[in-house]
Every structure is written in C-alpha cells, then in structure tokens.
Amino acid sequence: MIQLQPHDEHNRELESNVHPPEWQNPTPADNYHLVVIGAGTAGLVTAAGAAGLGARVALIERELMGGDCLNVGCVPSKGLIGAARVAATVRDAAPFGVNVPEGSAVDFGKAMERMREKRAGISHVDSAQRFKDLGVDVFLGQGKFTDDNTVTVTRKDGSVSQLKFKKGVIATGARAAAPPIKGLDSVDYLTNENLFSLTELPKRFGIVGSGPIGAEMAQSFARFGSEVFLFERGDHILTREDDEAAAVVQNQFEKDGVNLMLNSKDMELAPAADGKISVKVTQNGTQSETVVDQLLVAVGRAPNTDGLNLEGVNVDFDKKGIQVNDNLQTTNPRIYAAGDICSKYQFTHAADFQARIVIQNALFAVGPFGKKKSSDLIIPWATYTSPEIAHVGMYPKDAKEAGIEIDTYTQQLEHVDRAILEGNDEGFVKVHTKKGTDKIVGATIVAENAGDLISEITVAMQNKIGLAGIGSTIHPYPTQADAIRKLGDQFNKTKLTPFSEKMLGLLRRLNVGK
C-alpha cells in the first residue's frame, strides 16, 4: 500500500477517511447489481451514480480510496503548484511596485504541510463512510474474480468476503512503473507515489521526463529554490503538445532557472557519495555527469491488473491495460472497465465520464438500444505549468491523418488587454476549424489559466457551436477569454467576400447616401 508520510495529523485524517484502520467490511448482500473493483475516480463515480439510481452496489479497494488523483496525483500536485506560483509572484513583484524585503525565503516544509492539510480536507468526499452513507457496500481488501459472477475480497488479516454480482466493473487504474534505465534499481528514486512525502527541499533535484508530471514539478521545485535538472530524450519539453505551445513554456522554464538537459540519451544511474545520485547521459555525442540529492522518475505507467485473475474470467489485457470496446465492455460481456486501466486518456475527468457510460450501458441499455460510446466523448486536458497548456480535439497532424483539411486561427495574448495588464501576455489561443467553415475540430491555449479557458471551446464543440457563434457572444471586458472571442471576429472577416462587400456598399448608400 502507498505509505502516507509523514504520519502527522493531516495524513492521519486522510487515512481515517480513505482507508480507515478500524473499518469492518459489511456482510455481503445475496446478489449485487454491480460490483466495482477500484475506488479511484472511475470506481467512485460508478458506485455513487449506480447506487443513486437504485442499484445494489459493492465497491472494493485494496489501497486508498480516491486513487492516485486524491492521494498522489492531481490534488497534492496542484497544492504544490499553487504554493510555487505564489513564490514566483513574490519573486517577480518588483515591476508591479511591490518591494519584497531581501532575505525573504520559501518555507518548503510549510508549503508541504499546507498541501497535506488541504488534501485531508478534501478527502471526506472520497471516504469509506460517505460511500456507506450513499448506500454503497464498501469492502477494503484485494478483489479477485473467481468466476463470471463472483468476486472475493481478501483482507490483510486473511478474512475473505464472497460477493455475487450481475455485472462487474474494473476501475483499478494505473501506477508508476520502472522504465528501462540502466542502474535504476541501484538508487532510491522518487515517483509520484512518494514525491509528496518530502518534507525538506532537495538542493539539487533531478527529474527524468518532461511530460506533464515532470514539467509541472520541475518548474515548481525551481521556484521553491531547488537547482533543477530536467532530463528529456527529445529536443524540447512536452513533446506531445503543440510545438509552439511547448516553446512558450520552455522559455518560461529557462527564466525560472530550470536546467534543461535535452537530447539526453543512454542514461545511467548510480549511487554517489552522501546518499546522492549520479546521473550520466550522452547529449549530442558528449557524455556528462550530474549529481543530485533526489531524483524523480516521471516516465512509465503500468495498469493495475495484478491479483484480479482476469485470465480466469476471459478478460483480455496487455501491458497497456484492459481491452474494451467502444461501450467500455471487456471481452467478458458481463464485465466493464473504466478509467486509467483501459483508457489512453489518463485524466480524472475522462475517468469520470467513462464511469457515466458504464452506468448507462451496464444497467440501463437494452441490447443495442440506449448504449453510449466512449468515442463520442470530447475530452480536454491541461498541463498546469506557468503558463498552462490546454488542448481539446485534434492537432493538425491528427487532422492530416484523418484526411480533414483545416483552417487555423491564432490570437496572441500580447494583443489581449487583460493579459497585458497582468503581465501574462506570453501565450496564445489557437483554434482549428474544418476548412471553409466555422466548425471547430481542435484548439490549443497557452495562458496562465488555460485550463479554465479551454472549457468554453469544449462546450462549443460538444454543442456544435462554431467559431462564428463564439464571436457573436458578448464576453466581459477585460478578460483573457476575450482572446477566444477575437478568433470569432477573425473568422467572420473571412466571410467578407467581394460580393458581400458590394452588397454592404449598396445598403450603406441606400441608408446614408454616397
């Protein structure tokens, strides 16, 4: 089980909610409509939603309810990022006329304690007691399929509960996995599962991987005062994002003092003196060595399929996770899956909406009627660096592969008044539309609050509102969202053809003369 360290009052409160030591598993019902294995986001939403609609539901969790998101993922990381942003705001306050006294410093231990306090305060929402109160039978222990309609739950004390079910749901998520790095097993490295147990700021902090987790933590720890070394095999950070978007964030990383170790190949790790870690890489043909106090490995994920006996119930899976169809049904038609265990979109909000599909398809669809498809979901995502990067829909390369011709409209924040006034004018809003139309097929936003701004475009795509419709909608002034409205103006200007110009000229003359 993930260890909640340090064992202070906040982590004790968290544990008492999400894996209470004194918890007694209930006496199983004769037969459950739905048995859900895994109490991360997908499992919690499935269980609560189904119980709220009248189903008899059992929920099984072997570790911490709330899953990665609450305990070792998006919740603690955003608490940390929030503190780092405040530190950066103080550091950069002088141009705004705010003079910070010399000697002001970040108290990393206090920032981490605040994170633990806030995480504990949120945790009651995912607690065993709350779900019991919702009418869900909560079982703590290892779930295992024994046949097509039975799951056993084994606790650490050896006690076993047997649960009969009509439909099953696998929502066991994924975990950090060891990538193939030479010498990795010879050093004590961090993953997201123990990163948030730190109480002292590493003086020199190495991070392997510049995806969302690596990038967010690199910038945050640099702002706290660590000397950060970010190792990336590619030639720029956030390689899956729009190149221009990644370049804006990379520029800010350099300002924040992150040492970008790009094109790092042939990595080799080894113990160094005083408990430190030696990181050797080859960059452009030249080998270098960096010694760090702590090393975060932010690459590699593995599905949590162990202990479930999936082979025994004919559920197919591989190293990427459980195989499901578009209705989130596994190769065993009585068993469904949702969340990181089966999805290429490993986001909390994606797991939430996949769970809603499972509820509908497992409990309320009749044959092909009433079934929902996961491919119909429009899923935005965000990386919470400063500035943030948010995206929804297609990238140009996706459109090209799909044979869709596009037009691209871009609004730079340097021409948006609110962004200028707040000093956050490095970034842009970029929207792709189907060529010759205002139908939005994708968008990328780089802005201080891009994760919030992307929702307007997602709503438009979900409800088939085009770029012209956004342009004709009044937005408050001044806001950064005005950048999105300006793109609507850009599109509308393309409709001003020679013929329409002549017609407008004629109408003007009829009204006011030459």
C-alpha positions, -999 to 999 in steps of 0.1 A, spaced: 0 0 0 11 36 -7 26 50 26 13 83 37 43 101 52 50 119 74 25 104 98 12 138 110 -23 148 119 -32 156 83 -21 123 69 -38 105 99 -70 124 89 -66 114 53 -61 77 62 -90 77 85 -112 87 56 -98 67 27 -86 36 44 -98 36 80 -78 11 100 -108 1 121 -131 -5 90 -152 -36 92 -163 -50 58 -201 -55 57 -220 -87 54 -224 -92 16 -258 -89 0 -272 -120 -17 -265 -106 -51 -253 -72 -63 -264 -55 -94 -229 -41 -97 -196 -49 -81 -169 -23 -87 -132 -31 -81 -111 1 -75 -121 32 -57 -104 58 -78 -124 84 -98 -139 59 -122 -149 35 -94 -162 61 -71 -184 78 -98 -197 44 -110 -206 33 -74 -222 65 -63 -241 70 -96 -254 35 -97 -264 35 -61 -281 68 -65 -302 53 -93 -314 24 -72 -288 -3 -78 -273 -26 -52 -236 -18 -54 -204 -31 -38 -172 -11 -40 -138 -28 -34 -105 -10 -27 -72 -26 -16 -53 6 -10 -65 42 -6 -100 54 -17 -97 84 -40 -70 66 -60 -40 84 -75 -58 117 -80 -66 124 -44 -36 108 -28 -6 110 -50 -17 128 -82 -36 158 -93 -47 170 -58 -14 172 -40 4 183 -71 -19 213 -76 -14 222 -39 23 222 -45 20 241 -78 -2 268 -61 25 274 -35 52 276 -61 32 302 -81 29 323 -50 66 321 -46 71 332 -82 47 360 -78 66 373 -48 99 369 -66 87 389 -96 67 415 -77 91 445 -82 78 456 -117 43 459 -101 57 483 -75 57 458 -47 91 457 -30 98 424 -12 124 427 16 157 410 10 161 377 27 125 366 21 125 328 16 103 299 8 95 276 37 92 243 17 82 223 48 53 247 55 42 246 19 41 208 20 22 208 53 -4 231 38 -8 207 9 -13 178 33 -39 198 52 -59 207 21 -57 172 7 -70 158 40 -98 184 40 -109 173 5 -107 136 13 -140 132 31 -157 134 -3 -140 101 -12 -142 85 22 -154 50 30 -180 64 54 -195 88 28 -200 60 4 -215 38 30 -240 67 37 -247 67 -1 -259 31 2 -228 15 -12 -213 -16 5 -176 -7 9 -151 -36 11 -114 -29 19 -91 -56 6 -78 -74 -26 -106 -81 -51 -103 -112 -73 -127 -127 -98 -133 -164 -91 -160 -169 -119 -183 -149 -141 -205 -138 -113 -183 -139 -82 -156 -117 -66 -137 -125 -34 -123 -98 -12 -93 -108 10 -82 -86 38 -47 -85 53 -59 -105 83 -68 -133 59 -106 -129 62 -125 -134 29 -158 -120 17 -176 -135 -13 -196 -112 -35 -221 -124 -62 -229 -99 -90 -249 -94 -122 -224 -70 -137 -188 -62 -128 -167 -31 -133 -129 -29 -132 -116 5 -123 -82 -3 -107 -63 24 -125 -26 25 -132 6 31 -112 42 44 -117 63 18 -134 101 15 -136 113 24 -171 144 6 -186 171 29 -173 205 14 -165 212 14 -128 177 24 -118 174 -4 -93 207 7 -76 193 40 -64 165 53 -42 144 73 -66 111 91 -63 79 86 -82 46 104 -78 38 78 -51 63 91 -27 72 126 -40 46 142 -18 61 128 13 91 151 11 95 175 40 128 191 30 136 208 -3 163 190 -23 192 213 -30 198 196 -64 168 179 -79 169 157 -109 137 149 -129 136 122 -157 109 130 -182 94 163 -193 58 152 -198 30 168 -177 42 155 -143 79 161 -149 73 196 -163 50 207 -135 73 195 -108 105 209 -125 91 244 -126 76 242 -91 107 229 -74 128 255 -93 105 282 -79 109 268 -44 146 272 -48 160 238 -59 186 236 -86 165 215 -110 179 193 -138 152 182 -162 163 152 -184 145 148 -217 153 125 -246 137 148 -272 149 182 -283 122 201 -264 99 196 -234 63 185 -235 69 167 -268 32 156 -272 20 191 -272 18 218 -300 54 228 -307 47 265 -304 29 259 -271 58 239 -257 82 266 -268 64 293 -248 65 271 -216 101 262 -223 111 298 -225 95 304 -190 113 274 -176 146 290 -186 136 322 -169 127 301 -138 162 286 -138 154 250 -148 185 233 -163 171 217 -195 190 186 -202 176 180 -237 186 152 -261 197 131 -231 204 96 -243 219 64 -228 211 74 -192 229 56 -165 222 59 -128 245 50 -98 248 58 -61 271 88 -53 286 100 -20 265 110 9 234 93 -4 233 113 -36 226 100 -71 248 102 -102 231 107 -135 252 101 -166 238 110 -201 250 115 -236 240 147 -252 248 152 -289 277 128 -286 291 141 -254 288 123 -221 281 143 -189 275 135 -152 252 153 -129 250 146 -92 216 153 -75 202 149 -40 169 135 -51 157 120 -84 121 120 -96 113 94 -124 83 108 -142 80 84 -171 64 50 -172 29 38 -162 16 3 -157 -20 -9 -154 -31 -24 -121 -42 -58 -133 -23 -79 -108 -43 -101 -84 -76 -98 -103 -75 -133 -120 -86 -117 -153 -75 -148 -172 -99 -169 -152 -129 -148 -164 -117 -143 -200 -109 -106 -197 -82 -98 -222 -54 -74 -213 -19 -65 -221 9 -42 -208 -12 -11 -218 -43 -23 -198 -76 -40 -203 -91 -42 -237 -125 -27 -241 -149 -20 -269 -165 14 -277 -191 7 -250 -163 1 -224 -172 -36 -223 -144 -61 -218 -140 -94 -237 -163 -108 -210 -197 -92 -218 -207 -91 -181 -176 -71 -171 -169 -35 -179 -138 -13 -173 -133 25 -170 -105 49 -162 -68 46 -165 -70 8 -165 -83 9 -201 -81 44 -214 -54 62 -234 -68 94 -218 -54 91 -182 -72 120 -167 -95 122 -138 -123 140 -158 -120 113 -185 -125 86 -159 -155 104 -145 -173 105 -178 -163 70 -188 -179 59 -155 -212 75 -165 -211 55 -198 -205 23 -178 -236 30 -156 -258 35 -186 -245 5 -206 -243 -20 -177 -276 -11 -160 -300 6 -184 -292 -2 -220 -313 -30 -236 -293 -48 -263 -281 -21 -287 -307 4 -275 -296 31 -251 -259 23 -253 -234 51 -251 -200 52 -268 -167 63 -253 -156 76 -288 -184 103 -285 -166 120 -256 -149 152 -263 -120 153 -237 -100 184 -230 -68 183 -209 -44 207 -193 -8 208 -181 -5 231 -151 28 248 -157 30 286 -158 17 294 -183 -6 264 -186 -11 245 -218 -47 232 -225 -59 213 -255 -91 197 -269 -98 178 -301 -74 174 -330 -39 186 -336 -31 195 -372 -12 161 -375 -44 143 -364 -65 162 -389 -40 153 -417 -40 116 -407 -78 117 -408 -79 134 -442 -95 165 -429 -84 199 -443 -84 227 -417 -80 264 -413 -62 277 -382 -69 309 -364 -45 323 -338 -48 351 -313 -16 361 -294 -21 372 -258 2 402 -264 -28 418 -281 -52 410 -253 -56 438 -228 -62 418 -197 -31 397 -204 -10 428 -210 -22 445 -178 -14 415 -156 19 407 -172 8 374 -186 10 382 -223 32 353 -234 9 327 -249 -19 324 -275 -52 308 -284 -52 286 -315 -83 271 -330 -85 247 -359 -117 246 -380 -128 224 -408 -117 242 -439 -141 269 -452 -164 265 -422 -165 276 -386 -168 241 -373 -142 237 -345 -122 204 -347 -95 213 -322 -78 240 -301 -47 247 -280 -44 275 -254 -13 287 -237 -22 311 -209 -19 315 -171 -54 300 -168 -56 279 -200 -72 250 -181 -102 272 -174 -103 289 -208 -104 256 -228 -138 248 -214 -155 275 -235 -142 258 -266 -151 223 -253 -187 234 -247 -188 249 -282 -176 217 -297 -199 195 -276 -229 216 -286 -219 222 -322 -214 259 -318 -190 272 -344 -163 299 -342 -188 325 -356 -212 317 -327 -184 324 -302 -176 356 -320 -212 368 -317 -213 361 -279 -206 390 -256 -176 384 -233 -168 406 -203 -141 431 -208 -113 429 -199 -108 392 -196 -84 367 -212 -114 349 -226 -117 378 -249 -89 362 -269 -114 334 -279 -140 359 -290 -114 377 -311 -109 345 -331 -146 346 -339 -140 380 -353 -112 367 -374 -134 340 -388 -162 365 -396 -138 387 -415 -131 357 -439 -168 358 -449 -164 393 -463 -162 383 -499 -162 408 -529 -199 401 -535 -208 408 -498 -187 440 -498 -207 452 -528 -240 444 -511 -229 462 -480 -219 492 -500 -253 492 -517 -271 490 -484 -250 518 -470 -258 541 -499 -295 534 -496 -294 544 -460 -269 573 -459 -260 581 -495 -226 583 -511 
